Amino acid sequence: MSVFLVPDTLAGERLDAAAARVTGFSRSRIEDIIAAGGVSLDGARVDKGSTRIRGGELLEVDEGLKPDRVVVRPVLADGLRVVHEDADIIVVDKPAGVAAHPSLGWSGPSVTEHLAASGFRVSTSGAPERQGVVQRLDVGTSGLMVLARSESAYSLLKQAFRDRRVHKVYHALVQGHPDPFTGTIEAPIGRHPSAEWKMAVMEGGRHSVTHYETLEAHRRATLLRIELETGRTHQIRVHMAAIGHPCCGDPLYGADPVLAAELGLVRQWLHAVELSFVHPRSGDMVTFHSEPPDDLAHALEVVREG
């Protein structure tokens, strides 16, 4: 199953033609998939290639569909909350277990699918599966994330992220006590040479800078406030593991599974608590906040008591 957001620029076109352009499949291939019941718009199966596109729909194409299979609408992201929306941006509070957008090998819910299925339209800029996405959070990381709704907002926000003019603050509960309690980690990050889906500090990696300060120090773990100067994949998780203090509940980067079980964690203790940027239309600085969800709050209480 492949999922796409149909650009508004295709409004008025036939479904078979529009789907071919969006997916890259031939028109005859699309017609075959339609005949097999493998194409739907906004969760409703479409059986005619002549159906006209409105633009902005969620297009699902099941290229491997057999006649007896059923097309299902995208899974909604339980717990995802829209913090702010206007004509240019949508700010969401993303729960753990939700991807930023659909990707190969991921069958769970995503922010873009949830928004489309809930009636929100985003910018048509970007690759089809991640239109409107100007930043991403790991599946296992919760917190604030902004998407663009207008084309101008997409361009301006993408540039702001590239220029490091977006202020991002995270809270992380890490094992042990970092030394010093406040510091900066500057170490290049690249793809791990032998482990799929993993990153590592390595020579030749991309320049990466993480600033941290201690908020609370407890016997077994330390709560940190973290600001990113760069935005690499898994940056906080990699950098904290590199100094010997992985995020609690993050076995991919060396966290103690026994401690994770005691804290009731099934994912890394990492939450995007604050997001600030210049609004792409008004030019005003806007700031959004999010409190850590229940699973992280519970783990922190256990640490405080222990």
C-alpha positions as CSV (number, residue, x, y, z in Angstrom):
1,M,0.0,0.0,0.0
2,S,1.3,3.4,-1.0
3,V,-0.2,6.6,0.3
4,F,0.0,10.0,-1.3
5,L,-1.4,13.5,-0.9
6,V,-2.8,14.7,-4.2
7,P,-1.5,18.2,-5.1
8,D,-4.1,20.9,-5.5
9,T,-2.5,21.6,-8.9
10,L,-4.1,18.4,-10.2
11,A,-7.7,19.5,-9.3
12,G,-10.0,18.7,-12.2
13,E,-8.0,15.9,-13.7
14,R,-9.1,12.4,-14.1
15,L,-8.2,10.0,-11.3
16,D,-6.3,7.6,-13.5
17,A,-4.2,10.4,-15.0
18,A,-3.6,12.1,-11.7
19,A,-2.7,8.9,-9.9
20,A,-0.2,8.0,-12.7
21,R,1.5,11.4,-12.3
22,V,1.6,11.2,-8.5
23,T,2.7,7.6,-8.2
24,G,5.0,7.3,-11.2
25,F,3.0,4.2,-12.4
26,S,1.9,3.9,-15.9
27,R,-1.7,4.9,-16.6
28,S,-2.6,1.3,-17.7
29,R,-1.1,0.0,-14.5
30,I,-3.3,2.4,-12.5
31,E,-6.4,1.3,-14.5
32,D,-5.6,-2.3,-13.6
33,I,-5.3,-1.4,-9.9
34,I,-8.6,0.5,-10.0
35,A,-10.3,-2.5,-11.6
36,A,-9.0,-4.7,-8.8
37,G,-10.4,-2.3,-6.2
38,G,-7.0,-1.1,-5.1
39,V,-7.5,2.7,-5.3
40,S,-9.2,5.0,-2.8
41,L,-9.6,8.7,-2.2
42,D,-9.9,9.9,1.4
43,G,-10.7,6.3,2.5
44,A,-13.4,5.7,-0.1
45,R,-12.8,3.1,-2.8
46,V,-13.0,4.5,-6.3
47,D,-14.0,2.2,-9.2
48,K,-13.9,4.6,-12.1
49,G,-10.7,6.1,-13.6
50,S,-12.8,9.0,-15.0
51,T,-13.6,10.3,-11.4
52,R,-12.4,13.9,-11.2
53,I,-9.8,14.9,-8.6
54,R,-10.6,17.9,-6.3
55,G,-7.0,18.2,-5.1
56,G,-5.7,17.7,-1.6
57,E,-7.2,14.2,-1.2
58,L,-5.4,11.3,0.4
59,L,-4.8,8.8,-2.4
60,E,-4.2,5.2,-1.5
61,V,-2.8,2.8,-4.1
62,D,-2.5,-0.9,-3.3
63,E,-0.3,-2.0,-6.2
64,G,-0.3,-5.6,-5.0
65,L,-4.0,-6.0,-4.3
66,K,-5.7,-9.2,-5.1
67,P,-9.4,-9.2,-5.8
68,D,-10.4,-10.6,-2.4
69,R,-8.4,-8.1,-0.4
70,V,-10.0,-5.1,1.3
71,V,-8.7,-1.6,1.1
72,V,-8.7,0.1,4.5
73,R,-8.4,3.8,5.3
74,P,-5.3,5.1,7.0
75,V,-4.9,4.5,10.7
76,L,-5.6,7.6,12.7
77,A,-2.9,8.6,15.2
78,D,-4.5,8.1,18.6
79,G,-3.6,11.0,20.9
80,L,-2.3,13.3,18.3
81,R,-3.3,16.9,19.2
82,V,-3.4,20.0,17.0
83,V,-1.9,22.8,19.1
84,H,-2.3,25.6,16.6
85,E,-3.6,26.0,13.1
86,D,-4.0,29.0,10.7
87,A,-3.8,29.5,7.0
88,D,0.0,28.9,6.9
89,I,1.0,26.4,9.6
90,I,-0.2,23.5,11.7
91,V,1.6,22.7,15.0
92,V,0.9,19.3,16.4
93,D,1.8,17.5,19.6
94,K,2.8,14.1,18.3
95,P,2.5,11.1,20.5
96,A,5.1,8.3,20.5
97,G,4.4,5.5,18.0
98,V,3.5,7.9,15.2
99,A,5.8,8.7,12.2
100,A,6.0,12.1,10.7
101,H,5.0,10.7,7.3
102,P,4.6,7.3,5.6
103,S,7.8,5.6,4.6
104,L,9.0,2.2,3.4
105,G,8.7,-0.4,6.1
106,W,6.4,1.6,8.3
107,S,2.8,0.4,8.6
108,G,1.7,2.4,11.6
109,P,0.0,5.8,11.8
110,S,1.7,9.0,10.6
111,V,1.1,12.8,11.2
112,T,0.4,13.5,7.5
113,E,-2.1,10.7,7.1
114,H,-3.9,11.7,10.3
115,L,-4.2,15.3,9.2
116,A,-5.4,14.4,5.7
117,A,-7.9,11.9,7.1
118,S,-9.1,14.5,9.6
119,G,-9.8,17.1,6.9
120,F,-6.7,19.2,7.2
121,R,-4.9,20.3,4.0
122,V,-1.2,21.0,3.9
123,S,1.2,22.4,1.4
124,T,1.7,20.4,-1.8
125,S,5.4,21.2,-1.8
126,G,7.8,18.3,-1.1
127,A,7.9,14.7,-2.0
128,P,4.4,13.2,-2.4
129,E,4.5,11.2,0.9
130,R,5.8,14.1,3.0
131,Q,4.2,17.1,1.6
132,G,4.0,20.0,4.0
133,V,6.6,18.4,6.3
134,V,9.4,20.8,7.2
135,Q,10.7,18.9,10.3
136,R,10.5,15.4,11.6
137,L,10.5,13.7,15.0
138,D,11.5,10.0,15.5
139,V,8.6,7.6,15.8
140,G,9.5,7.0,19.4
141,T,9.9,10.7,20.3
142,S,6.9,12.7,21.3
143,G,6.3,16.4,21.3
144,L,5.9,19.5,19.1
145,M,6.2,19.4,15.3
146,V,5.2,22.1,12.7
147,L,3.9,21.5,9.2
148,A,3.3,24.1,6.4
149,R,-0.1,24.6,4.9
150,S,0.7,27.3,2.3
151,E,3.4,27.1,-0.3
152,S,5.1,30.2,0.9
153,A,5.2,28.9,4.5
154,Y,6.8,25.7,3.3
155,S,9.6,27.6,1.6
156,L,10.2,30.0,4.5
157,L,10.1,27.4,7.2
158,K,12.4,25.0,5.3
159,Q,14.9,27.8,4.9
160,A,14.5,28.8,8.6
161,F,15.4,25.2,9.6
162,R,18.3,25.2,7.2
163,D,19.6,28.5,8.6
164,R,19.1,27.2,12.2
165,R,16.7,30.0,13.1
166,V,14.1,27.6,14.6
167,H,14.5,27.2,18.4
168,K,13.9,23.6,19.5
169,V,14.0,22.5,23.2
170,Y,13.8,18.9,24.4
171,H,13.7,17.3,27.8
172,A,15.5,14.0,28.1
173,L,15.9,11.6,31.0
174,V,19.3,10.0,30.6
175,Q,21.1,7.3,32.6
176,G,23.6,8.3,35.2
177,H,25.1,11.8,35.7
178,P,26.7,13.6,32.8
179,D,30.0,15.2,33.6
180,P,29.9,18.2,33.5
181,F,26.3,18.7,34.4
182,T,26.1,21.4,31.7
183,G,27.9,21.2,28.4
184,T,28.1,21.0,24.7
185,I,28.6,17.8,22.6
186,E,30.2,18.5,19.2
187,A,30.7,15.3,17.3
188,P,29.9,14.3,13.6
189,I,27.0,11.9,13.0
190,G,26.6,9.4,10.2
191,R,24.9,6.1,9.4
192,H,26.1,3.2,11.5
193,P,28.3,1.0,9.2
194,S,26.8,-2.3,10.3
195,A,23.4,-1.6,12.0
196,E,20.3,-0.7,9.9
197,W,18.2,2.2,11.2
198,K,21.0,3.3,13.5
199,M,23.2,6.3,13.5
200,A,26.7,6.8,15.1
201,V,29.3,9.3,16.0
202,M,31.9,8.7,13.2
203,E,34.6,10.3,11.2
204,G,33.2,11.7,8.0
205,G,29.8,12.2,9.5
206,R,27.8,15.4,9.4
207,H,28.7,18.3,11.8
208,S,26.4,18.0,14.8
209,V,26.1,20.1,18.0
210,T,24.0,19.5,21.1
211,H,23.8,21.7,24.1
212,Y,22.5,20.4,27.4
213,E,22.0,21.5,31.0
214,T,20.8,19.6,34.0
215,L,17.3,20.2,35.4
216,E,17.2,17.4,38.0
217,A,19.9,14.9,39.1
218,H,18.7,11.7,40.8
219,R,20.4,8.6,41.9
220,R,19.9,6.6,38.7
221,A,19.1,9.2,36.1
222,T,19.3,12.9,35.2
223,L,16.7,15.1,33.6
224,L,18.2,17.3,31.0
225,R,17.1,20.4,29.0
226,I,18.6,20.1,25.5
227,E,18.9,22.5,22.7
228,L,20.0,21.5,19.2
229,E,22.2,23.7,17.1
230,T,21.9,21.1,14.2
231,G,19.1,18.7,13.4
232,R,20.6,15.3,12.5
233,T,18.7,12.0,12.6
234,H,18.7,10.6,16.2
235,Q,21.1,13.4,17.2
236,I,20.2,13.6,20.9
237,R,20.1,9.9,21.3
238,V,23.4,9.4,19.5
239,H,25.2,12.2,21.4
240,M,24.0,11.2,24.8
241,A,25.0,7.6,24.2
242,A,28.4,8.7,22.9
243,I,29.2,10.3,26.3
244,G,28.0,7.2,28.1
245,H,24.5,8.5,29.2
246,P,21.9,7.1,26.8
247,C,18.3,8.2,27.1
248,C,16.4,5.9,29.5
249,G,14.3,3.3,27.6
250,D,16.5,3.5,24.4
251,P,18.0,0.0,23.9
252,L,19.0,0.8,20.3
253,Y,21.7,3.2,21.8
254,G,22.7,1.2,24.8
255,A,20.1,1.9,27.5
256,D,19.7,-0.6,30.3
257,P,16.6,-2.7,29.7
258,V,16.3,-3.6,33.4
259,L,16.0,0.1,34.3
260,A,13.6,0.7,31.4
261,A,11.3,-2.0,32.7
262,E,11.4,-0.6,36.2
263,L,10.4,2.8,34.8
264,G,7.7,1.3,32.7
265,L,9.3,2.6,29.5
266,V,8.8,1.0,26.1
267,R,10.5,3.9,24.2
268,Q,13.2,6.5,24.8
269,W,12.5,9.2,27.4
270,L,12.7,12.2,25.0
271,H,10.1,14.9,24.4
272,A,10.1,18.1,22.3
273,V,8.8,20.5,24.9
274,E,9.2,23.9,23.1
275,L,9.2,25.1,19.5
276,S,9.8,28.8,18.5
277,F,10.1,30.4,15.1
278,V,9.2,33.5,13.1
279,H,5.7,33.1,11.7
280,P,6.0,32.9,7.9
281,R,3.2,35.4,7.3
282,S,3.1,37.8,10.3
283,G,6.8,37.9,10.9
284,D,6.2,37.6,14.7
285,M,8.1,35.2,16.9
286,V,5.7,32.4,18.0
287,T,6.4,29.9,20.7
288,F,4.6,26.6,21.6
289,H,4.9,24.4,24.6
290,S,4.1,20.8,25.4
291,E,4.2,18.8,28.7
292,P,5.7,15.3,28.7
293,P,2.9,12.6,28.3
294,D,1.8,10.2,31.0
295,D,4.4,7.4,30.3
296,L,7.3,9.9,30.6
297,A,5.8,11.6,33.6
298,H,5.4,8.2,35.4
299,A,9.0,7.2,34.7
300,L,10.3,10.5,36.0
301,E,8.3,10.1,39.2
302,V,9.7,6.6,39.7
303,V,13.2,8.1,39.3
304,R,12.5,10.8,41.8
305,E,11.2,8.3,44.3
306,G,14.2,6.0,43.9
